[in-house]
Structure formats: C-alpha cells, structure tokens
Amino acid sequence: MNIELAPNETKIDTWTIFYRPPNGGKYNGKLTVTNKRLLYDAMFDASFKGMVEEAVFIKWGSEGTLEIDKKDIQSVAVEKKLLSKQAIVTLTDGSKHIFDYGALNVDKCAAAIEAR
C-alpha cells in the first residue's frame, strides 16, 4: 500500500494483522498506523465493500483501504486469550473495530494506535 502522508503526519509502524469489522467477517491485510490515522489495506472480495456500513469518519478507498482518523477513537482495549491477542478500537459512534494479531503480542500495535 502506497500511503500519502498529510502535513505533520508520521508513520509509526505497519503490521500484517486480521481485521474484524463491526458487521462481522475476518479479513487479512496490513495495518499502517500514523500519528493521525489507522490505514488498513484489506485482502477481500469486492462484495465486502457492500457489507461495511458507511460512517462520516470511516472511508474505504477504491483499492480496499479502510481509514480511521485517530480523533474519532474513543478508546483502545487489549484482550489476550491463548491464541488470540486483540486490540479493540471503539469509535465515538460506539462501533468496535478489532485488530487480531493471533498468538503474537499486540501491545506495540495497541500503543501505536493510542499514540498521537
């Protein structure tokens, strides 16, 4: 994914991670976190776009990129189970977006999501 950074925006890191949107499903892709946004490049079927509910602060690009502005993040929680380490991002509209790193430690990813 080729990311154009906005003025005063810096890339923090990138992870290959599963994404579980509020409406269900599980998608594999790359999450890039900057100091201002979360950008998720999903590997998905074209019909997936129709399943994602549109919101003012979430936008899907033509190539299947989810963008979440950090100012719209209400909270980030980490949930750890044996084979599932997740960063659960709750937006100001109450929707929950789950980034699942499998058995790997998700703490650095969650810290990057929280960083401004």
Contacts in CASP RR format, 6 or more apart in sequence:
PFRMAT RR
TARGET T0000
AUTHOR 0000-0000-0000
METHOD contacts of the structure
MODEL  1
MNIELAPNETKIDTWTIFYRPPNGGKYNGKLTVTNKRLLYDAMFDASFKG
MVEEAVFIKWGSEGTLEIDKKDIQSVAVEKKLLSKQAIVTLTDGSKHIFD
YGALNVDKCAAAIEAR
1 30 0 8 1.000
1 32 0 8 1.000
1 39 0 8 1.000
1 41 0 8 1.000
1 63 0 8 1.000
1 65 0 8 1.000
3 11 0 8 1.000
3 32 0 8 1.000
3 34 0 8 1.000
3 39 0 8 1.000
5 11 0 8 1.000
5 34 0 8 1.000
6 36 0 8 1.000
8 36 0 8 1.000
9 34 0 8 1.000
9 35 0 8 1.000
9 36 0 8 1.000
9 37 0 8 1.000
10 34 0 8 1.000
10 35 0 8 1.000
11 32 0 8 1.000
11 33 0 8 1.000
11 34 0 8 1.000
12 33 0 8 1.000
12 34 0 8 1.000
12 35 0 8 1.000
12 112 0 8 1.000
12 115 0 8 1.000
13 32 0 8 1.000
13 33 0 8 1.000
13 108 0 8 1.000
13 109 0 8 1.000
13 112 0 8 1.000
14 30 0 8 1.000
14 31 0 8 1.000
14 32 0 8 1.000
14 33 0 8 1.000
15 30 0 8 1.000
15 31 0 8 1.000
15 33 0 8 1.000
15 99 0 8 1.000
15 101 0 8 1.000
15 109 0 8 1.000
16 28 0 8 1.000
16 29 0 8 1.000
16 30 0 8 1.000
16 31 0 8 1.000
17 28 0 8 1.000
17 29 0 8 1.000
17 30 0 8 1.000
17 31 0 8 1.000
17 99 0 8 1.000
17 100 0 8 1.000
17 101 0 8 1.000
17 109 0 8 1.000
18 26 0 8 1.000
18 27 0 8 1.000
18 28 0 8 1.000
18 29 0 8 1.000
18 99 0 8 1.000
18 100 0 8 1.000
18 101 0 8 1.000
18 102 0 8 1.000
19 26 0 8 1.000
19 27 0 8 1.000
19 28 0 8 1.000
19 29 0 8 1.000
19 31 0 8 1.000
19 40 0 8 1.000
19 42 0 8 1.000
19 66 0 8 1.000
19 97 0 8 1.000
19 98 0 8 1.000
19 99 0 8 1.000
19 100 0 8 1.000
20 26 0 8 1.000
20 27 0 8 1.000
20 97 0 8 1.000
20 98 0 8 1.000
20 99 0 8 1.000
20 100 0 8 1.000
21 27 0 8 1.000
21 51 0 8 1.000
21 52 0 8 1.000
21 66 0 8 1.000
21 97 0 8 1.000
22 53 0 8 1.000
22 95 0 8 1.000
22 96 0 8 1.000
22 97 0 8 1.000
23 51 0 8 1.000
23 52 0 8 1.000
23 53 0 8 1.000
24 51 0 8 1.000
25 51 0 8 1.000
26 100 0 8 1.000
27 42 0 8 1.000
27 43 0 8 1.000
27 44 0 8 1.000
27 48 0 8 1.000
28 42 0 8 1.000
28 43 0 8 1.000
29 40 0 8 1.000
29 41 0 8 1.000
29 42 0 8 1.000
29 43 0 8 1.000
30 40 0 8 1.000
30 41 0 8 1.000
31 38 0 8 1.000
31 39 0 8 1.000
31 40 0 8 1.000
31 99 0 8 1.000
31 109 0 8 1.000
32 38 0 8 1.000
32 39 0 8 1.000
32 40 0 8 1.000
32 41 0 8 1.000
33 39 0 8 1.000
33 109 0 8 1.000
33 112 0 8 1.000
33 113 0 8 1.000
33 115 0 8 1.000
35 70 0 8 1.000
35 115 0 8 1.000
35 116 0 8 1.000
36 69 0 8 1.000
36 70 0 8 1.000
36 71 0 8 1.000
36 116 0 8 1.000
37 67 0 8 1.000
37 68 0 8 1.000
37 69 0 8 1.000
37 70 0 8 1.000
38 66 0 8 1.000
38 67 0 8 1.000
38 68 0 8 1.000
38 70 0 8 1.000
38 89 0 8 1.000
38 113 0 8 1.000
39 65 0 8 1.000
39 66 0 8 1.000
39 67 0 8 1.000
40 65 0 8 1.000
40 66 0 8 1.000
40 67 0 8 1.000
40 68 0 8 1.000
40 99 0 8 1.000
41 63 0 8 1.000
41 64 0 8 1.000
41 65 0 8 1.000
42 48 0 8 1.000
42 64 0 8 1.000
42 65 0 8 1.000
42 66 0 8 1.000
44 64 0 8 1.000
49 60 0 8 1.000
49 64 0 8 1.000
52 58 0 8 1.000
52 60 0 8 1.000
52 66 0 8 1.000
53 95 0 8 1.000
55 91 0 8 1.000
55 93 0 8 1.000
55 95 0 8 1.000
57 68 0 8 1.000
57 69 0 8 1.000
57 71 0 8 1.000
57 72 0 8 1.000
57 91 0 8 1.000
57 92 0 8 1.000
58 66 0 8 1.000
58 67 0 8 1.000
58 68 0 8 1.000
58 72 0 8 1.000
58 91 0 8 1.000
59 66 0 8 1.000
59 67 0 8 1.000
60 66 0 8 1.000
60 67 0 8 1.000
61 67 0 8 1.000
68 89 0 8 1.000
68 91 0 8 1.000
68 97 0 8 1.000
70 113 0 8 1.000
70 116 0 8 1.000
72 91 0 8 1.000
72 92 0 8 1.000
72 93 0 8 1.000
73 89 0 8 1.000
73 90 0 8 1.000
73 91 0 8 1.000
73 92 0 8 1.000
73 113 0 8 1.000
74 90 0 8 1.000
74 91 0 8 1.000
74 92 0 8 1.000
74 94 0 8 1.000
75 89 0 8 1.000
75 90 0 8 1.000
76 87 0 8 1.000
76 88 0 8 1.000
76 89 0 8 1.000
76 90 0 8 1.000
76 110 0 8 1.000
76 113 0 8 1.000
76 114 0 8 1.000
77 87 0 8 1.000
77 88 0 8 1.000
77 90 0 8 1.000
78 85 0 8 1.000
78 86 0 8 1.000
78 87 0 8 1.000
78 88 0 8 1.000
78 106 0 8 1.000
78 107 0 8 1.000
78 110 0 8 1.000
79 85 0 8 1.000
79 86 0 8 1.000
79 88 0 8 1.000
80 86 0 8 1.000
80 106 0 8 1.000
82 103 0 8 1.000
83 102 0 8 1.000
83 103 0 8 1.000
84 100 0 8 1.000
84 102 0 8 1.000
84 103 0 8 1.000
85 100 0 8 1.000
85 101 0 8 1.000
85 102 0 8 1.000
85 103 0 8 1.000
85 104 0 8 1.000
85 105 0 8 1.000
85 106 0 8 1.000
86 98 0 8 1.000
86 99 0 8 1.000
86 100 0 8 1.000
86 101 0 8 1.000
86 106 0 8 1.000
87 98 0 8 1.000
87 99 0 8 1.000
87 101 0 8 1.000
87 106 0 8 1.000
87 109 0 8 1.000
87 110 0 8 1.000
87 113 0 8 1.000
88 96 0 8 1.000
88 97 0 8 1.000
88 98 0 8 1.000
89 96 0 8 1.000
89 97 0 8 1.000
89 98 0 8 1.000
89 99 0 8 1.000
89 113 0 8 1.000
90 96 0 8 1.000
90 97 0 8 1.000
91 97 0 8 1.000
99 106 0 8 1.000
99 109 0 8 1.000
99 113 0 8 1.000
100 106 0 8 1.000
101 109 0 8 1.000
END
